[in-house]
Amino acid sequence: MEERVASGIYGLDEIIGGGFRERSINIINGGIGVGKTTFGLQFALCGLNRGKKVVFISFEMSEDQILRDCKQLGFDEIEEHLSAGNLRIVHIYGEDLMFPSLDILEIIRESHTDVEHQLIIIDPLTHYSMYLEDDKRKSISSIFMNLREMGTTVITIEGSNRKEEVNQSSIMPLYLADSVLHLDYLGFGELFDRTIHVVKHRGSKHGEGLYPYRIESGLGIVVISSESDIDKVTANYEFDKEFITAIQQAGNIDQRLAKRIELLRHNWSHNESPEYILNLVMNDENR
């Protein structure tokens, strides 16, 4: 089973396959006031409380502002982690970066000696990208590649509050990320006033709906999903008999096919029997 990194967001890991993948780039997209910074702070605090090293790079807020926001949310222990050297907060200005991709990576490398297992938050990378010419935005790709080698990263970016425009961002190449989560804020004050949508989550089963969330004092972001929502991304072993029979038959054809069906077995979350699909596969492979 692949190791996962907890998001720190209550109710989210259940719909993204247990958390973020290690050494992954995860973009949190949304408009002003949706809670992107809160998301980053929760991710940081969750990692710190589990013994991780964290680098928090902010293009908007000073260390004092970040600490103030943490205290307002009830995350008082953040100062203890800062004093212990487990957390480093860096406030930088996009226009001060002479060689942006190199400067950001150097800041992270200098933060902790154990760079391979740290968590990295960049909030928001939008401001940095504004200082790049169109033909130089490929440097973001270079940053992403190097960040994956260093640890697990959460990046927030400013974007439209309209979900259908997420993939039309001209500033950030979202396709380079391992996962993209879109936060939306309607401002109506109802249950679906704030929603989160998993646009992509590479290599994992994930919920495909709109999930309401709240920002609660003392907790931060809390995602509300039903038992049926979670069931949709949880393996259903009710049909083990059918799978085991198919795996045995596949083994007589090709062990690689048997392994693929075994993987399907552990990811089958549907309520209907897999018999039709398994028969389809076996018939095609037997030709």
Backbone bond lengths (Angstrom), bond angles and torsions (degrees), N, CA, C in turn:
res aa  C-N    CA-C-N  psi(-1)  N-CA   C-N-CA  omega(-1)  CA-C   N-CA-C  phi
1 M - - - 1.456 - - 1.531 109.63 -
2 E 1.321 116.78 129.68 1.460 121.48 -178.53 1.523 110.68 -68.30
3 E 1.332 115.69 136.11 1.458 120.43 177.87 1.524 110.07 -65.88
4 R 1.313 115.76 143.74 1.459 121.47 179.00 1.523 109.78 -122.11
5 V 1.319 114.83 152.79 1.461 121.68 176.99 1.519 107.43 -108.23
6 A 1.314 116.46 121.52 1.464 120.88 -177.52 1.522 110.57 -61.51
7 S 1.328 115.91 137.41 1.469 120.38 179.97 1.521 111.86 -76.01
8 G 1.341 116.21 -24.36 1.458 119.65 -175.70 1.511 113.39 83.27
9 I 1.336 116.84 -4.76 1.465 121.72 -179.54 1.522 108.19 -95.18
10 Y 1.319 116.33 117.19 1.459 120.43 -177.50 1.529 110.83 -60.59
11 G 1.339 115.74 125.24 1.455 120.88 177.44 1.517 115.07 88.71
12 L 1.344 118.15 -7.12 1.464 120.04 -177.58 1.523 112.82 -85.10
13 D 1.331 117.07 -43.52 1.461 119.69 -174.68 1.523 112.30 -59.35
14 E 1.339 115.84 -28.82 1.466 119.71 -179.90 1.524 112.48 -64.68
15 I 1.334 117.05 -24.04 1.468 119.25 -178.10 1.532 112.66 -108.44
16 I 1.342 116.94 5.76 1.471 119.55 175.99 1.531 111.13 -126.01
17 G 1.309 115.89 30.26 1.462 119.22 172.91 1.506 115.33 74.86
18 G 1.340 117.52 24.28 1.458 120.72 175.47 1.513 115.36 101.94
19 G 1.321 117.79 -1.05 1.460 120.46 179.01 1.520 111.31 132.39
20 F 1.327 115.66 -171.90 1.459 120.89 177.95 1.530 110.24 -79.21
21 R 1.309 116.16 151.24 1.462 120.22 174.46 1.527 109.14 -73.02
22 E 1.333 116.19 147.55 1.457 119.30 175.83 1.527 109.87 -64.60
23 R 1.331 115.30 148.43 1.470 122.00 179.55 1.528 110.89 54.57
24 S 1.308 115.28 50.91 1.464 120.25 -178.68 1.519 110.59 -126.37
25 I 1.335 114.83 160.43 1.459 122.45 176.16 1.523 107.51 -108.95
26 N 1.314 116.40 123.34 1.460 121.46 -174.36 1.524 109.74 -127.01
27 I 1.330 115.77 116.31 1.461 121.07 -175.16 1.519 110.40 -99.09
28 I 1.326 115.29 131.26 1.458 122.64 175.62 1.520 106.57 -108.51
29 N 1.323 116.36 111.93 1.462 122.45 -172.64 1.518 110.39 -113.08
30 G 1.317 116.31 142.93 1.463 119.52 176.63 1.510 111.35 168.01
31 G 1.312 116.03 168.47 1.453 121.84 -178.72 1.518 112.63 -78.47
32 I 1.313 115.27 -172.64 1.463 121.65 -178.59 1.525 109.89 -69.32
33 G 1.331 115.92 136.16 1.458 120.86 173.42 1.510 116.38 84.82
34 V 1.342 117.91 9.96 1.468 119.04 -178.04 1.526 112.87 -87.76
35 G 1.341 117.52 -14.24 1.462 120.01 178.97 1.515 114.53 106.02
36 K 1.331 117.59 24.68 1.469 119.85 -178.55 1.527 111.50 -64.10
37 T 1.332 116.77 -44.22 1.466 119.49 178.98 1.517 110.46 -65.55
38 T 1.324 117.06 -39.35 1.464 121.12 176.52 1.522 110.13 -58.96
39 F 1.322 116.77 -41.23 1.465 121.66 177.00 1.529 109.62 -57.80
40 G 1.339 115.96 -49.23 1.455 119.97 -179.51 1.516 112.85 -61.24
41 L 1.332 116.85 -40.03 1.459 121.21 179.66 1.524 111.29 -66.26
42 Q 1.331 116.94 -41.02 1.466 119.88 178.08 1.523 111.54 -64.40
43 F 1.322 116.05 -41.93 1.464 120.55 177.61 1.524 109.99 -60.14
44 A 1.330 116.16 -43.46 1.462 121.25 179.60 1.522 111.23 -63.43
45 L 1.325 116.68 -48.94 1.461 120.95 -176.23 1.521 111.51 -64.69
46 C 1.322 116.58 -40.31 1.464 120.69 178.36 1.526 110.32 -59.63
47 G 1.323 116.58 -44.76 1.455 120.19 178.88 1.518 112.42 -65.91
48 L 1.324 116.59 -43.23 1.466 121.11 179.34 1.521 111.26 -59.95
49 N 1.319 116.54 -42.69 1.464 120.90 -179.29 1.521 112.48 -70.25
50 R 1.325 116.62 -10.50 1.467 121.92 176.97 1.524 111.96 -110.06
51 G 1.331 115.86 17.14 1.456 120.54 173.47 1.512 116.36 87.06
52 K 1.333 117.79 11.52 1.464 121.04 179.62 1.528 110.70 -85.19
53 K 1.335 115.44 157.03 1.458 122.21 168.97 1.523 108.15 -92.62
54 V 1.326 116.44 142.20 1.463 120.30 -175.07 1.521 110.77 -132.50
55 V 1.338 115.17 136.00 1.464 121.84 170.75 1.523 107.41 -115.82
56 F 1.320 116.46 123.59 1.466 122.09 179.49 1.524 107.67 -113.89
57 I 1.330 116.17 108.71 1.464 121.32 179.30 1.521 108.65 -101.82
58 S 1.319 116.31 122.58 1.462 120.43 -178.76 1.517 110.62 -119.51
59 F 1.325 115.51 131.84 1.465 121.44 174.95 1.521 111.01 -95.95
60 E 1.334 117.23 -1.68 1.465 120.61 -175.60 1.517 113.41 -121.70
61 M 1.335 117.30 -40.50 1.456 121.12 -168.85 1.523 111.78 -114.29
62 S 1.331 114.90 144.38 1.459 120.69 175.47 1.530 109.11 -80.00
63 E 1.320 115.62 170.30 1.465 119.92 177.76 1.521 110.84 -58.89
64 D 1.334 117.37 -42.61 1.468 120.90 179.65 1.527 111.48 -61.45
65 Q 1.322 117.26 -40.67 1.467 120.60 179.27 1.526 111.40 -65.77
66 I 1.323 116.41 -40.06 1.463 120.35 179.16 1.520 110.39 -65.58
67 L 1.329 117.12 -43.70 1.463 120.67 178.39 1.525 110.93 -63.53
68 R 1.318 116.60 -37.90 1.467 120.45 177.87 1.520 110.73 -63.20
69 D 1.331 116.77 -44.10 1.464 120.21 178.60 1.520 111.41 -63.48
70 C 1.328 116.44 -38.60 1.466 120.17 178.15 1.523 111.02 -61.94
71 K 1.320 116.32 -43.11 1.464 119.77 -179.74 1.521 111.26 -66.30
72 Q 1.333 117.04 -36.74 1.464 120.12 177.77 1.523 111.47 -63.92
73 L 1.322 116.14 -32.30 1.466 120.67 178.09 1.524 112.35 -82.50
74 G 1.337 116.41 -11.76 1.456 120.22 -178.34 1.511 113.83 94.29
75 F 1.335 117.37 12.84 1.464 121.62 -179.39 1.533 109.73 -91.97
76 D 1.328 116.86 59.86 1.462 121.28 -173.53 1.527 113.23 -64.67
77 E 1.338 117.52 -27.99 1.463 120.24 -175.36 1.520 112.86 -70.15
78 I 1.332 117.19 -5.76 1.460 120.03 -178.47 1.530 110.97 -60.14
79 E 1.349 117.20 -34.26 1.469 121.16 179.70 1.524 111.12 -66.86
80 E 1.330 117.03 -34.43 1.464 120.54 178.55 1.528 110.17 -64.18
81 H 1.314 116.28 -42.06 1.466 120.22 179.11 1.528 110.87 -66.96
82 L 1.322 115.88 -35.19 1.461 120.26 178.47 1.524 110.07 -66.22
83 S 1.333 116.49 -44.79 1.466 121.38 -179.84 1.525 111.72 -66.12
84 A 1.328 116.30 -32.98 1.467 120.83 -178.78 1.522 112.56 -78.26
85 G 1.329 116.83 -8.51 1.461 120.42 179.32 1.515 114.60 84.14
86 N 1.328 116.66 8.42 1.468 119.92 178.89 1.526 112.16 -82.34
87 L 1.324 115.64 -19.47 1.463 121.84 -179.84 1.518 109.60 -122.58
88 R 1.306 115.66 134.13 1.458 120.23 171.98 1.517 108.30 -124.40
89 I 1.324 116.05 127.08 1.461 122.28 177.50 1.519 108.07 -107.68
90 V 1.320 116.42 126.61 1.465 121.75 -178.18 1.517 108.97 -122.66
91 H 1.324 116.29 122.87 1.472 121.32 177.07 1.520 107.68 -106.39
92 I 1.322 116.71 117.48 1.456 120.46 -178.85 1.522 110.28 -131.51
93 Y 1.323 114.57 161.18 1.457 121.43 178.25 1.523 108.46 -111.45
94 G 1.326 115.96 133.56 1.456 120.68 -177.57 1.509 113.11 -54.97
95 E 1.344 116.72 -38.98 1.461 119.49 -176.28 1.524 112.62 -72.01
96 D 1.364 116.97 -13.63 1.459 120.37 -179.99 1.524 113.07 -86.72
97 L 1.321 117.10 -6.51 1.459 120.24 -178.58 1.524 109.89 -85.43
98 M 1.334 116.06 113.72 1.460 119.90 -179.10 1.530 110.65 -72.69
99 F 1.339 115.47 -47.18 1.468 121.77 175.78 1.525 106.39 -125.31
100 P 1.337 117.43 85.60 1.464 122.46 -167.77 1.515 116.00 -48.10
101 S 1.328 118.18 -51.76 1.461 119.22 -175.72 1.528 111.27 -64.02
102 L 1.331 116.89 -39.61 1.462 120.82 179.72 1.513 111.09 -71.55
103 D 1.342 117.62 -40.28 1.459 121.27 -177.52 1.520 111.47 -64.56
104 I 1.334 117.64 -45.62 1.461 120.89 -179.29 1.524 110.38 -62.51
105 L 1.311 117.13 -44.28 1.459 120.72 -179.11 1.520 111.27 -65.48
106 E 1.329 117.01 -37.05 1.460 120.52 179.65 1.526 110.85 -66.97
107 I 1.330 116.61 -38.58 1.463 120.90 176.95 1.522 110.20 -58.72
108 I 1.321 116.38 -43.91 1.463 120.69 -178.78 1.524 110.68 -68.00
109 R 1.311 117.34 -43.37 1.468 120.89 -179.40 1.525 111.40 -61.87
110 E 1.320 117.03 -35.91 1.461 121.00 -178.06 1.522 112.64 -78.34
111 S 1.319 117.15 -12.33 1.460 120.54 -173.44 1.519 113.05 -73.62
112 H 1.325 117.40 -43.13 1.458 121.87 -177.82 1.520 109.05 -144.33
113 T 1.334 115.27 150.39 1.463 119.00 178.64 1.525 110.90 -74.14
114 D 1.325 117.26 -34.66 1.466 121.12 -179.15 1.522 109.16 -90.25
115 V 1.332 116.34 72.23 1.459 119.98 -173.50 1.522 112.82 -75.10
116 E 1.324 118.00 -16.24 1.461 119.63 -174.18 1.522 113.31 -75.96
117 H 1.311 118.34 -19.94 1.457 120.23 -174.87 1.528 112.58 -120.34
118 Q 1.302 116.94 19.02 1.451 118.89 -178.66 1.523 111.54 -91.28
119 L 1.312 114.41 165.18 1.454 121.79 174.64 1.521 107.55 -106.55
120 I 1.312 116.18 141.33 1.460 121.69 -175.34 1.516 108.92 -126.67
121 I 1.322 115.74 130.65 1.465 120.78 175.56 1.518 107.70 -122.86
122 I 1.318 116.85 128.81 1.466 122.18 175.86 1.519 106.86 -120.68
123 D 1.337 116.68 117.14 1.467 121.55 -170.13 1.533 111.27 -133.91
124 P 1.322 118.91 110.79 1.461 127.41 -20.41 1.516 108.99 -100.04
125 L 1.307 116.99 154.04 1.466 120.73 179.32 1.524 111.28 -75.66
126 T 1.319 116.82 -12.10 1.463 121.19 -179.65 1.523 111.74 -54.32
127 H 1.337 116.21 -44.48 1.463 120.03 -175.55 1.523 111.38 -64.82
128 Y 1.325 116.03 -37.71 1.466 119.46 177.01 1.523 110.15 -63.22
129 S 1.336 116.95 -44.37 1.465 120.39 -175.28 1.520 112.15 -68.01
130 M 1.326 117.60 -21.27 1.460 120.46 179.49 1.528 111.95 -66.32
131 Y 1.332 115.88 -22.06 1.463 119.64 -178.12 1.525 112.08 -93.30
132 L 1.332 115.59 7.75 1.455 119.80 177.91 1.515 110.46 -102.04
133 E 1.297 115.86 139.58 1.456 119.52 171.40 1.524 107.95 -73.11
134 D 1.324 116.21 157.61 1.462 120.62 -175.82 1.527 112.47 -53.39
135 D 1.339 116.32 -41.67 1.459 118.58 -176.21 1.522 112.33 -77.59
136 K 1.339 117.53 -5.34 1.457 120.31 179.43 1.525 112.46 -105.18
137 R 1.314 116.49 -0.47 1.463 118.55 -178.58 1.518 112.46 -68.74
138 K 1.319 115.69 -10.19 1.460 118.56 175.31 1.525 110.55 -65.09
139 S 1.338 117.28 -15.55 1.464 119.59 176.99 1.523 110.79 -64.39
140 I 1.341 117.00 -24.47 1.461 120.24 175.89 1.521 109.51 -63.03
141 S 1.324 116.28 -38.94 1.464 120.43 177.33 1.521 110.51 -60.51
142 S 1.332 116.06 -39.11 1.460 120.79 178.45 1.520 110.73 -65.80
143 I 1.335 116.16 -40.74 1.463 120.24 177.72 1.519 109.97 -60.65
144 F 1.331 116.85 -48.28 1.459 121.11 -178.45 1.528 110.96 -57.65
145 M 1.324 116.75 -44.39 1.459 121.29 -178.10 1.526 110.74 -60.77
146 N 1.332 115.94 -43.50 1.463 120.17 -179.00 1.521 112.34 -73.43
147 L 1.326 116.92 -34.95 1.458 120.02 178.98 1.523 111.16 -63.40
148 R 1.323 116.99 -37.13 1.470 120.08 178.94 1.528 111.08 -60.37
149 E 1.327 116.48 -32.90 1.460 120.06 179.94 1.526 111.30 -73.76
150 M 1.328 116.55 -22.92 1.457 121.08 -175.05 1.525 113.63 -89.93
151 G 1.316 117.41 -32.14 1.456 118.56 -176.28 1.511 111.55 168.57
152 T 1.330 114.79 -156.63 1.462 121.73 179.55 1.521 108.39 -104.13
153 T 1.314 115.83 128.91 1.460 120.32 -169.74 1.522 112.58 -121.96
154 V 1.335 115.37 137.39 1.462 122.34 169.64 1.518 107.58 -114.41
155 I 1.322 115.86 126.25 1.460 121.65 -179.62 1.519 108.63 -121.59
156 T 1.319 117.05 127.61 1.460 119.70 174.89 1.524 108.94 -99.98
157 I 1.323 115.54 145.79 1.463 120.05 175.95 1.515 109.39 -139.98
158 E 1.318 114.86 146.38 1.459 119.79 174.78 1.515 108.91 -74.92
159 G 1.306 115.90 138.52 1.452 119.92 178.51 1.504 109.86 -155.38
160 S 1.296 115.71 -173.45 1.457 120.89 -180.00 1.510 110.59 -70.97
161 N 1.329 116.67 150.10 1.451 121.14 171.80 1.515 111.01 -79.38
162 R 1.319 117.13 3.23 1.466 121.03 -179.93 1.517 109.17 -103.43
163 K 1.325 116.43 117.32 1.458 122.36 -174.18 1.512 112.69 -56.98
164 E 1.351 117.14 -35.84 1.461 119.25 -174.79 1.514 112.14 -68.87
165 E 1.352 117.61 -11.17 1.458 120.03 -179.30 1.524 112.72 -99.15
166 V 1.342 116.97 2.33 1.455 120.05 -176.29 1.513 111.98 -57.55
167 N 1.321 116.65 -45.62 1.460 120.25 -175.21 1.514 113.42 -80.64
168 Q 1.352 116.64 2.93 1.452 119.48 -178.89 1.529 111.97 -103.98
169 S 1.346 116.07 13.21 1.459 119.94 -178.16 1.522 110.63 -60.79
170 S 1.338 115.87 127.49 1.461 120.14 179.09 1.519 111.32 -92.77
171 I 1.330 116.49 -6.29 1.456 120.32 -175.59 1.520 111.81 -96.59
172 M 1.328 117.07 -42.86 1.447 121.03 -173.00 1.525 110.90 -119.03
173 P 1.322 118.29 126.69 1.470 120.33 178.08 1.525 110.43 -76.45
174 L 1.341 116.86 87.64 1.456 121.26 -175.06 1.521 112.47 -62.06
175 Y 1.316 116.51 -25.13 1.465 119.38 -178.15 1.525 111.98 -65.82
176 L 1.334 117.62 -17.22 1.455 120.92 179.75 1.523 112.15 -79.97
177 A 1.328 117.24 -15.99 1.460 121.21 -176.68 1.521 111.05 -81.35
178 D 1.331 115.60 155.32 1.462 120.89 175.88 1.521 111.08 -79.89
179 S 1.316 116.61 -33.08 1.462 119.48 174.83 1.521 109.53 -143.50
180 V 1.318 114.94 149.40 1.463 121.97 177.39 1.523 107.73 -133.17
181 L 1.318 115.80 122.73 1.459 121.80 177.12 1.516 108.42 -117.18
182 H 1.319 116.30 131.23 1.459 120.66 -178.93 1.521 110.01 -109.11
183 L 1.337 116.14 124.77 1.460 122.52 176.33 1.518 108.81 -101.56
184 D 1.322 116.01 133.79 1.461 120.94 -176.51 1.521 109.60 -126.31
185 Y 1.328 116.41 145.36 1.464 122.02 179.78 1.516 108.71 -134.43
186 L 1.341 116.15 113.33 1.460 120.83 -177.96 1.521 112.31 -87.50
187 G 1.342 116.51 -30.62 1.463 120.18 177.77 1.511 114.74 81.16
188 F 1.347 117.87 19.45 1.457 121.01 -178.02 1.530 112.89 -94.88
189 G 1.333 116.85 -14.11 1.452 119.63 178.51 1.513 115.19 81.13
190 E 1.336 118.62 12.88 1.459 121.64 179.62 1.533 109.93 -100.08
191 L 1.362 115.74 -176.18 1.458 120.64 -177.70 1.523 111.73 -56.97
192 F 1.343 116.47 -43.07 1.460 120.55 -178.97 1.531 111.19 -94.40
193 D 1.337 116.12 30.18 1.460 121.71 176.99 1.529 110.13 -61.77
194 R 1.329 116.02 -42.62 1.463 122.51 176.01 1.528 107.97 -120.42
195 T 1.310 116.51 131.42 1.466 119.68 179.02 1.521 110.86 -134.61
196 I 1.326 114.98 152.93 1.458 121.96 175.11 1.525 108.13 -120.70
197 H 1.324 115.30 138.81 1.468 121.31 -179.36 1.519 108.27 -131.22
198 V 1.331 116.50 127.82 1.464 121.13 177.40 1.525 107.52 -84.74
199 V 1.320 115.98 100.62 1.463 121.23 -177.71 1.523 110.29 -70.22
200 K 1.334 116.36 -42.45 1.465 121.52 176.63 1.515 108.41 -155.61
201 H 1.318 115.90 151.52 1.469 121.26 176.64 1.524 106.65 -153.02
202 R 1.294 114.65 87.11 1.470 122.64 -168.87 1.530 111.90 -57.81
203 G 1.338 114.49 132.25 1.459 120.18 175.17 1.507 114.64 76.33
204 S 1.334 117.92 14.55 1.462 120.32 -176.42 1.521 111.09 -143.91
205 K 1.320 114.99 149.21 1.454 119.24 168.04 1.522 107.25 -75.75
206 H 1.307 116.28 143.68 1.461 118.65 179.57 1.516 109.89 -151.38
207 G 1.318 114.94 158.86 1.448 120.21 176.62 1.520 110.33 -65.90
208 E 1.324 115.93 146.15 1.465 120.18 -175.54 1.523 112.81 -113.41
209 G 1.314 117.50 4.16 1.457 119.70 -177.01 1.516 112.89 -94.24
210 L 1.333 114.76 -172.49 1.463 122.32 171.11 1.519 106.95 -97.61
211 Y 1.329 116.61 124.68 1.456 120.61 -176.97 1.527 109.33 -113.83
212 P 1.329 117.41 123.67 1.465 119.35 178.44 1.528 110.75 -68.17
213 Y 1.317 115.65 149.71 1.465 119.53 174.89 1.519 109.46 -142.82
214 R 1.316 114.62 158.93 1.463 121.69 176.28 1.523 108.88 -125.09
215 I 1.325 115.68 159.41 1.462 121.01 171.62 1.521 106.45 -112.08
216 E 1.328 115.68 107.99 1.458 122.00 -174.11 1.525 110.59 -108.14
217 S 1.331 116.40 136.93 1.462 121.23 175.97 1.524 109.32 -61.37
218 G 1.324 116.01 134.59 1.454 120.82 -179.40 1.514 113.41 90.33
219 L 1.327 117.10 -21.02 1.463 121.05 -177.85 1.519 113.08 -120.86
220 G 1.337 116.42 -38.11 1.457 120.42 -173.15 1.514 110.35 90.58
221 I 1.321 117.10 -140.18 1.465 121.75 -177.79 1.526 110.38 -77.67
222 V 1.325 115.31 131.20 1.466 122.17 176.42 1.524 107.59 -125.84
223 V 1.331 117.23 117.63 1.467 122.40 179.44 1.525 108.95 -89.71
224 I 1.320 115.66 133.11 1.461 120.93 -176.57 1.525 109.02 -106.02
225 S 1.316 116.12 112.91 1.467 120.62 177.69 1.522 108.74 -132.20
226 S 1.310 116.07 149.53 1.461 121.20 -178.64 1.524 110.38 -84.86
227 E 1.320 115.23 168.69 1.464 120.18 177.54 1.525 110.69 -61.95
228 S 1.329 115.95 -36.20 1.468 119.50 179.10 1.526 111.13 -68.00
229 D 1.355 117.19 -33.19 1.467 120.54 176.18 1.523 110.52 -61.72
230 I 1.330 115.60 -44.40 1.464 120.69 -178.84 1.520 110.66 -68.75
231 D 1.342 116.00 -37.48 1.468 119.82 179.14 1.525 111.63 -59.29
232 K 1.342 116.11 -31.10 1.465 120.07 -177.43 1.525 112.83 -66.93
233 V 1.329 117.14 -20.26 1.467 120.29 179.55 1.528 111.31 -116.41
234 T 1.336 116.55 12.05 1.458 121.84 178.93 1.523 109.37 -109.14
235 A 1.314 116.48 134.39 1.465 120.44 -178.22 1.522 111.13 -59.28
236 N 1.329 116.12 136.62 1.462 123.39 178.89 1.530 108.12 -107.82
237 Y 1.346 115.79 108.67 1.465 120.57 -176.31 1.527 112.75 -94.00
238 E 1.314 116.15 16.87 1.462 120.80 179.35 1.529 111.60 -63.96
239 F 1.334 115.68 -25.71 1.467 120.07 -174.36 1.527 112.06 -106.96
240 D 1.325 116.26 31.03 1.464 120.60 -178.65 1.529 112.64 -58.04
241 K 1.329 116.80 -36.99 1.463 120.14 -178.13 1.527 110.89 -58.84
242 E 1.347 115.97 -45.56 1.463 120.51 179.56 1.524 111.37 -63.76
243 F 1.337 115.45 -41.35 1.465 119.52 -178.55 1.529 111.45 -67.51
244 I 1.318 116.51 -44.36 1.466 119.92 -178.02 1.528 110.64 -61.94
245 T 1.340 116.17 -41.36 1.467 120.00 177.14 1.528 110.60 -60.95
246 A 1.346 116.12 -44.89 1.468 120.65 -179.48 1.522 111.53 -65.43
247 I 1.331 117.09 -37.79 1.469 120.89 179.63 1.526 110.26 -64.27
248 Q 1.328 116.07 -40.86 1.465 119.94 178.60 1.528 110.92 -64.70
249 Q 1.331 116.46 -42.68 1.467 120.49 178.44 1.526 111.11 -65.48
250 A 1.330 115.60 -40.70 1.466 120.11 -179.59 1.519 111.22 -65.00
251 G 1.339 116.06 -34.11 1.458 120.10 179.72 1.512 112.67 -62.12
252 N 1.321 116.33 -27.55 1.466 120.63 177.62 1.525 111.98 -75.49
253 I 1.339 115.25 -17.95 1.468 120.35 -179.73 1.523 110.61 -96.46
254 D 1.333 115.51 -53.22 1.468 120.93 -175.31 1.527 107.79 -165.04
255 Q 1.327 117.02 125.03 1.465 120.50 -179.35 1.525 111.98 -62.43
256 R 1.316 117.16 -28.46 1.470 119.89 178.10 1.518 110.61 -66.19
257 L 1.341 116.10 -36.87 1.464 120.22 176.41 1.523 110.33 -66.05
258 A 1.317 116.65 -40.70 1.467 120.71 178.59 1.526 110.97 -60.36
259 K 1.332 116.50 -39.56 1.467 120.40 179.15 1.524 111.21 -66.44
260 R 1.327 116.58 -36.79 1.465 119.58 179.64 1.530 110.96 -68.01
261 I 1.328 116.04 -38.86 1.467 119.04 178.22 1.529 110.32 -69.59
262 E 1.325 116.67 -34.53 1.471 120.19 175.45 1.527 110.35 -61.84
263 L 1.331 116.05 -40.91 1.463 120.21 177.23 1.524 110.65 -64.20
264 L 1.328 116.61 -41.37 1.464 120.76 177.31 1.518 110.64 -60.83
265 R 1.315 116.45 -40.04 1.473 121.49 178.94 1.527 111.50 -56.91
266 H 1.326 116.18 -43.84 1.465 120.22 -176.68 1.528 112.80 -79.99
267 N 1.326 116.71 -3.04 1.464 120.37 178.84 1.524 112.50 -122.62
268 W 1.329 117.04 7.38 1.465 120.82 -179.43 1.526 109.00 -77.82
269 S 1.321 116.70 109.74 1.469 121.17 -177.77 1.522 112.56 -113.01
270 H 1.333 117.16 6.25 1.461 121.19 -177.79 1.526 110.89 -81.90
271 N 1.319 115.32 155.71 1.459 120.32 178.28 1.524 112.32 -84.60
272 E 1.333 116.60 -19.02 1.459 118.81 -179.44 1.530 110.90 -87.15
273 S 1.327 114.47 156.46 1.461 121.21 -179.37 1.531 110.79 -63.86
274 P 1.340 116.86 144.16 1.471 120.51 177.41 1.528 112.32 -84.29
275 E 1.339 116.95 6.64 1.465 120.91 -171.98 1.522 112.65 -55.56
276 Y 1.342 117.25 -44.73 1.464 119.96 -177.74 1.526 110.96 -61.57
277 I 1.320 116.94 -48.07 1.467 120.87 -178.55 1.522 110.77 -64.91
278 L 1.328 116.59 -42.27 1.468 119.81 -179.72 1.525 111.13 -63.28
279 N 1.329 116.42 -41.50 1.472 119.62 177.61 1.527 111.10 -64.31
280 L 1.335 115.70 -39.62 1.463 120.89 178.68 1.526 110.59 -60.36
281 V 1.331 115.67 -46.16 1.463 120.98 -179.71 1.525 110.75 -63.51
282 M 1.339 116.03 -47.37 1.464 119.67 -176.75 1.530 111.56 -63.89
283 N 1.331 116.29 -40.05 1.468 119.60 179.33 1.522 111.64 -64.16
284 D 1.349 115.84 -42.90 1.469 119.71 179.53 1.525 111.42 -66.30
285 E 1.341 116.45 -40.67 1.465 120.16 -177.49 1.527 111.83 -71.75
286 N 1.323 116.73 -23.02 1.467 120.67 -179.21 1.524 113.03 -83.74
287 R 1.318 117.16 -7.31 1.462 119.94 -178.28 1.526 111.43 -71.03
